[in-house]
């Protein structure tokens, strides 16, 4: 939940809130960990303007992409159009850097 939704400020829920959610989703997919493990803790931290920690082990492009999504001020957050042009999205993934998905049908 984006800070502006938690605080009920600005326009509340809108496209910038979706970008916050995208950043949290990408972070969870890359780390395998939920950004905020407890709901009450999440609301408190987000309400204080705290972003979830982004591990240094992620690539520079991945970290920057997530940071662009997780700007506390919704006016500073990247738009979907900007994120589609981000190097993290534009760069092809090499065969060796991806993981295999043995349990996914059709693969």
Secondary structure as UniProt FT lines:
FT   HELIX           3..7
FT   TURN            10..11
FT   HELIX           15..31
FT   HELIX           39..47
FT   TURN            48..49
FT   TURN            56..57
FT   HELIX           60..69
FT   TURN            74..76
FT   HELIX           80..84
FT   HELIX           87..90
FT   TURN            95..97
FT   TURN            102..103
FT   TURN            105..106
//
